Amino acid sequence: MNDGATIANPAATFAKRLNWQLYGMPWSYFVFFSVAVVAAAFLGRLPGGMIGAFPLMIVLGAVFNLIGDKTPIINTFLGGGAIVVIFGSAAVSTFGLLPKAVLDNMAQFMKGGAFLDFYIASLITGSIMGMSRKLLIKAALRYLPVILGAVAVALSLGALAGFLTGYGAQKAVFFIAIPIMGGGMGAGAVPLAKIFGEGLGTDPGVMLSIMVPAVALGNALAIICGGLLHRLGLTFKKLSGQGHLMTIDDGQAAADGAKLEKEEAISLDDLDLTKMGSGLLIASSFFVLGALLNMVFPAVHGYAWMILSVAVAKVLGLLSRKMEICCFQWFQFVMKNLTGVLLVGIGVAYTDLNEVVAALSPAYVLMIVATVIGAIIGAGLVGKLVGFFFIESSITGGLCMANMGGTGDVAVLSAAKRMELMPFAQISSRIGGAFMLILSSVLLQLFL
């Protein structure tokens, strides 16, 4: 006997049977709301400000992300949905596929509305506060030198390739090597472009158009190299710990990694709307603190001061565990729901496809290859000195610095068949990426 609800709502039943959802809702609902939003955009009835920008950017982000995640090769080697969202949105802007007033509103929301700063503040504060304090301190003693080694050799080989190709050593370091090692798009290339833009008096969009393909291709190469390093470890067994990072005390490392995962799981199991509100206040306040410190010490960018402030607060335990959970929950909400909005904004406001195409060349690709190979060599060699296996050290401290953050970590470790190293990969993406923002701010003052 048929259920009355089933007869009355066949579209919902069909969606449930397909188990196909977009943005957390059945596809039929998503299509209905999307049609309404897109129709309003073309009819000139889409409101201005964030009330109009948000729904359209959510729709574009969800659709492009689905395309990227379902397209072979792109979903395996090129970063999946994130890349398609950026370049798809850039195509919409470059070719004028939406009314100019609508595109201008989205660009204004990103730039004038400071949505980018809002996202970065939430991401950095929550990701650091969500880490295990013990693992963070322990990593500083042994793992951070590995990251430093990866960065040093990656930037050196990138500079050498820039010099040999005539591109320029400094340009290669700042616009290719540093973005690749910077922890992805949202917490890497985008704030880097803004730091360089403010420091050089240049439109960040121009530099981001150079950085975005470097980050995407660097991510693809990192995934490929993850698989190759796995094969190398099978051939030369002394170089590999077969998934174990440390040659000594690995049991303690595994215990710390398990503790990190357990702490984060507890944070997410106890979701609380009030806690997320507290996390919003704390994250935005750390951003303001960074701006105040930048006013006193202008040589270091406000982003860098914010990162340092959050890290110090975490290491010294200045916030209670409850407040740290608040930051982590707010970060999770923003990351899961607003990352697509951010990537659409990057495509519309900061990415010019004509400049992207003009930047691509054999020399450009060579500098990307040199940077990623340098990350592998630097992390592997320094890792050997501090008691790590070469293969595992190269993967976590090198490739997980050169990929696109969290999604890149999953792809690289999957290709290398070492998913158990995720806690260390997260340190590379979170702390390593934050370190690159600080380093770039310092180097900018010294060399440019």
C-alpha positions in Angstrom: 0.0 0.0 0.0 1.4 3.4 -1.0 2.2 6.1 1.5 0.2 9.2 1.0 3.3 11.3 1.5 5.0 9.3 -1.3 2.2 9.9 -3.7 1.9 13.6 -2.8 5.6 14.3 -3.2 7.1 12.1 -5.9 10.0 14.5 -6.5 11.2 14.1 -2.9 10.9 10.3 -3.1 12.8 10.2 -6.4 15.6 12.4 -4.9 15.7 10.1 -1.8 16.0 7.0 -4.0 18.8 8.5 -5.9 20.4 9.7 -2.7 21.5 12.8 -4.6 21.8 16.0 -2.6 23.3 19.4 -3.3 24.3 21.8 -0.6 22.7 19.5 2.0 19.3 19.3 0.4 17.5 17.1 -2.1 18.4 18.0 -5.6 14.8 18.9 -6.5 14.7 21.6 -3.8 18.2 22.9 -4.8 17.0 23.2 -8.5 13.9 25.1 -7.4 15.8 27.7 -5.4 18.5 27.9 -8.0 16.1 28.7 -10.8 14.5 31.4 -8.6 17.9 33.0 -7.9 19.3 32.8 -11.4 16.0 34.2 -12.9 16.2 37.1 -10.5 19.8 37.7 -11.6 18.8 37.9 -15.3 15.7 39.9 -14.7 17.6 42.5 -12.7 15.7 41.7 -9.5 18.5 40.2 -7.5 19.1 42.4 -4.4 22.4 44.1 -3.9 24.8 43.4 -1.0 25.4 40.1 0.6 21.6 39.1 0.5 21.9 38.9 -3.3 25.5 37.8 -3.5 25.2 34.9 -1.0 22.5 32.8 -2.8 23.9 33.2 -6.3 27.5 32.4 -5.1 26.2 29.3 -3.2 24.4 28.1 -6.3 27.4 28.6 -8.6 29.8 27.0 -6.1 27.6 23.9 -5.5 27.1 23.3 -9.3 30.7 23.8 -10.3 31.9 21.8 -7.3 29.7 18.9 -8.4 31.1 19.0 -11.9 34.7 19.0 -10.7 34.2 16.2 -8.2 32.5 14.0 -10.9 34.9 14.7 -13.8 37.7 12.1 -14.2 41.3 13.3 -14.0 40.2 16.7 -12.6 38.8 15.0 -9.5 41.9 12.8 -9.1 44.8 15.0 -9.9 43.8 18.6 -10.2 42.0 19.3 -7.0 38.5 18.4 -8.0 35.7 20.8 -7.3 37.8 23.6 -6.0 39.6 24.2 -9.3 36.4 24.0 -11.3 34.6 26.4 -9.0 37.4 29.0 -9.4 37.9 28.7 -13.1 34.2 28.2 -13.9 33.4 31.4 -12.0 36.3 33.2 -13.7 34.8 32.1 -17.1 31.4 33.4 -16.0 33.0 36.8 -15.2 35.5 37.0 -18.1 32.9 36.1 -20.8 30.1 38.1 -19.2 27.7 35.2 -18.7 25.9 37.0 -16.0 24.7 40.7 -16.0 27.4 43.1 -15.1 25.6 44.5 -12.1 25.4 41.0 -10.6 29.1 40.4 -11.2 30.0 43.8 -9.8 27.9 43.0 -6.6 29.8 39.7 -6.1 33.2 41.4 -6.6 32.2 44.2 -4.2 31.0 41.6 -1.6 34.5 40.0 -1.8 36.5 43.2 -1.7 34.6 46.0 -0.2 32.6 43.7 2.0 35.8 42.0 3.3 34.3 38.5 3.0 37.8 37.2 2.2 39.1 38.6 5.5 36.1 37.1 7.4 36.8 33.6 5.9 40.5 33.7 6.5 40.1 34.8 10.2 37.7 31.9 10.8 39.9 29.4 9.0 43.1 30.3 10.7 41.8 30.7 14.3 39.6 27.6 14.2 42.1 25.3 12.6 44.9 26.1 15.0 42.6 26.1 18.1 41.3 22.7 16.9 44.7 21.0 17.1 46.1 19.0 19.9 48.3 21.3 22.0 50.6 18.5 22.9 51.0 17.5 19.3 51.6 21.1 18.3 54.4 21.6 20.8 55.9 18.2 20.0 55.8 19.0 16.3 57.7 22.2 16.9 60.7 20.3 18.2 61.0 17.7 15.5 58.5 18.1 12.7 58.8 21.9 12.0 62.5 21.6 11.0 61.3 19.2 8.3 58.9 21.8 7.0 61.6 24.4 7.1 63.9 22.1 5.1 61.1 21.5 2.5 60.5 25.3 2.2 64.2 26.2 1.9 65.0 23.7 -0.9 61.7 24.3 -2.7 62.3 28.0 -2.8 65.9 27.6 -3.8 65.2 25.2 -6.7 62.2 27.4 -7.8 64.5 30.4 -7.8 67.2 28.5 -9.7 64.6 27.5 -12.3 63.4 31.1 -12.5 66.9 32.3 -13.1 67.7 29.7 -15.7 64.5 30.3 -17.7 64.9 34.1 -17.6 61.7 34.5 -15.6 63.6 35.9 -12.7 64.6 34.3 -9.4 62.7 36.7 -7.2 59.5 36.5 -9.3 59.7 32.7 -9.3 60.0 32.6 -5.5 57.2 35.1 -4.7 54.7 34.3 -7.4 55.2 30.6 -7.9 57.2 28.8 -5.2 55.7 30.5 -2.1 52.1 30.1 -3.3 52.7 26.4 -4.0 54.0 25.9 -0.5 51.4 28.1 1.0 48.7 25.7 2.0 46.2 25.9 -0.8 43.8 28.6 -2.1 41.7 30.0 0.8 44.5 30.1 3.4 47.4 30.3 0.9 47.3 31.9 -2.5 44.5 34.3 -1.8 46.0 36.0 1.4 49.4 35.9 -0.2 48.1 37.8 -3.2 46.6 40.3 -0.8 49.8 40.6 1.2 51.9 41.2 -2.0 49.3 43.5 -3.5 49.3 45.8 -0.4 53.1 45.6 -0.1 53.7 46.4 -3.8 50.8 48.7 -4.4 49.4 46.3 -7.1 46.0 44.8 -7.8 45.9 41.4 -5.9 43.9 40.0 -8.8 46.8 40.3 -11.2 49.1 38.3 -8.9 46.4 35.8 -8.1 45.9 35.0 -11.8 49.6 34.0 -11.8 49.4 32.1 -8.5 46.2 30.1 -9.1 47.5 27.9 -11.9 50.7 27.3 -10.0 48.8 26.1 -7.0 46.6 23.9 -9.1 49.5 22.3 -11.1 51.6 22.0 -8.0 48.7 20.1 -6.3 48.5 17.7 -9.3 52.2 17.1 -9.4 52.2 16.5 -5.6 49.5 13.8 -6.0 51.5 12.1 -8.8 54.7 12.2 -6.7 52.9 10.7 -3.8 52.2 7.6 -5.8 55.8 7.5 -7.2 57.2 7.8 -3.6 55.1 4.8 -2.6 56.6 2.8 -5.4 60.1 4.0 -4.5 59.5 2.8 -0.9 58.5 -0.6 -2.1 61.8 -0.9 -4.1 64.1 0.7 -1.6 62.7 -0.5 1.7 65.3 1.2 3.9 63.9 4.6 2.8 60.4 3.8 4.0 58.7 3.1 7.3 55.7 1.7 5.4 53.4 4.3 6.9 55.4 5.0 10.1 57.0 8.4 10.2 59.5 8.1 13.0 62.3 5.6 13.2 62.1 5.9 17.0 59.2 6.7 19.4 56.7 6.1 16.6 54.2 4.7 19.1 54.1 8.0 20.9 53.6 9.8 17.6 50.7 7.5 16.8 49.2 8.1 20.2 49.4 11.9 19.8 47.8 11.6 16.3 45.0 9.6 17.7 44.5 12.1 20.5 44.2 14.9 17.9 41.6 13.1 16.0 39.6 12.2 19.2 39.7 15.8 20.4 38.3 17.1 17.1 35.6 14.4 17.0 34.5 15.5 20.5 34.3 19.1 19.3 32.0 18.2 16.4 29.8 15.8 18.3 28.8 18.6 20.7 27.6 21.1 18.2 26.1 24.2 19.8 24.8 27.3 18.1 25.9 29.5 21.0 29.4 28.1 20.8 29.6 28.9 17.1 28.6 32.5 17.9 31.4 32.7 20.5 33.8 31.3 17.9 32.8 34.0 15.4 33.6 36.7 18.0 36.9 35.2 18.9 38.0 34.7 15.3 37.1 38.2 14.2 38.7 39.6 17.4 42.0 37.9 16.6 41.8 39.4 13.1 41.3 42.9 14.7 44.3 42.2 17.1 46.4 41.4 14.1 45.4 44.7 12.5 46.4 46.6 15.7 49.8 44.9 15.9 50.3 45.7 12.2 49.7 49.3 13.1 52.5 49.2 15.7 54.8 46.9 13.7 53.9 47.6 10.1 56.8 45.5 8.7 54.8 42.3 9.4 51.4 41.9 7.8 48.2 41.8 9.9 47.6 38.2 8.8 51.0 37.1 10.1 50.3 38.9 13.4 46.9 37.2 13.7 48.5 33.8 13.1 51.2 34.4 15.7 48.6 35.6 18.2 46.5 32.5 17.8 49.5 30.2 18.0 50.8 31.8 21.2 47.3 31.6 22.7 47.1 27.9 21.8 50.5 26.9 23.1 50.2 28.9 26.3 46.6 27.7 26.9 45.3 31.2 27.2 41.8 30.1 26.1 39.8 27.4 27.9 39.2 24.2 26.1 35.5 25.2 25.8 36.5 28.4 24.0 38.9 26.5 21.7 36.0 24.2 20.8 33.9 27.3 20.0 36.6 28.4 17.5 36.8 25.0 16.0 33.1 24.6 15.6 32.7 28.0 13.9 35.6 27.2 11.6 33.9 23.9 10.6 30.7 25.7 9.9 32.4 28.3 7.7 34.6 25.7 5.9 31.7 23.3 5.1 29.2 26.0 4.1 31.0 29.0 2.8 34.1 27.6 1.0 32.2 27.4 -2.2 31.2 31.0 -1.8 34.8 32.0 -1.3 36.0 30.1 -4.3 33.3 31.7 -6.5 34.4 35.1 -5.3 38.0 34.3 -6.1 37.0 33.4 -9.6 34.8 36.4 -10.2 36.8 39.1 -8.3 40.4 38.0 -8.5 40.9 35.6 -11.5 41.3 36.9 -15.1 41.4 34.0 -17.5 43.2 36.0 -20.1 46.0 36.6 -17.6 46.0 33.0 -16.5 46.5 31.8 -20.1 49.2 34.4 -20.7 51.1 33.1 -17.6 51.3 29.5 -18.7 54.5 28.5 -20.5 57.1 25.7 -20.5 59.2 27.8 -18.2 56.3 28.3 -15.8 55.7 24.5 -15.7 59.5 23.9 -15.1 59.5 26.2 -12.1 56.5 24.4 -10.7 58.2 21.0 -11.1 61.4 22.4 -9.5 59.5 23.7 -6.5 57.7 20.4 -5.8 60.9 18.3 -6.3 62.7 20.7 -3.9 60.0 20.1 -1.3 60.5 16.4 -1.6 64.2 16.6 -1.3 64.3 19.1 1.5 61.7 17.4 3.7 63.3 13.9 3.1 66.9 15.0 3.9 66.0 17.0 7.0 63.6 14.2 8.1 66.5 11.7 8.1 68.5 14.0 10.3 65.7 14.2 13.0 64.9 10.5 13.0 62.2 10.2 10.3 62.0 7.9 7.3 62.8 9.6 4.1 59.7 8.6 2.2 57.2 9.4 4.9 59.0 12.7 5.7 59.0 13.7 2.0 55.3 12.9 1.8 54.1 14.7 4.9 56.6 17.5 5.3 57.1 18.1 1.5 54.1 17.1 -0.6 51.5 18.0 2.0 53.1 21.5 2.0 52.9 21.6 -1.9 49.4 20.5 -2.3 46.0 22.3 -1.9 45.4 22.0 1.9 43.0 19.5 3.3 41.7 18.1 0.1 45.2 17.8 -1.2 46.3 16.0 1.9 43.6 13.4 1.4 44.6 13.0 -2.3 48.4 12.8 -1.7 48.1 10.3 1.2 45.6 8.2 -0.7 48.0 8.1 -3.7 50.9 7.2 -1.4 48.7 4.7 0.5 49.6 6.3 3.9 46.3 7.7 5.2 47.5 7.0 8.8 49.9 10.0 8.5 47.0 12.5 8.3 47.7 14.2 11.7 51.2 15.2 10.4 49.8 16.2 7.0 47.4 18.5 8.8 50.3 20.1 10.6 51.9 20.8 7.2 48.7 22.3 5.9 47.7 24.3 9.0 50.9 25.4 10.7 53.1 25.1 7.5 50.6 27.2 5.6 50.5 29.8 8.3 54.2 29.9 8.5 54.4 30.7 4.7 52.2 33.8 5.3 54.6 35.0 8.0 57.6 34.2 5.9 56.3 36.0 2.8 55.5 39.1 4.8 59.1 39.2 6.1 60.7 38.4 2.7 58.6 41.0 1.1 60.2 43.7 3.3 63.7 42.3 2.7 63.7 41.8 -1.1 60.9 43.8 -2.8 
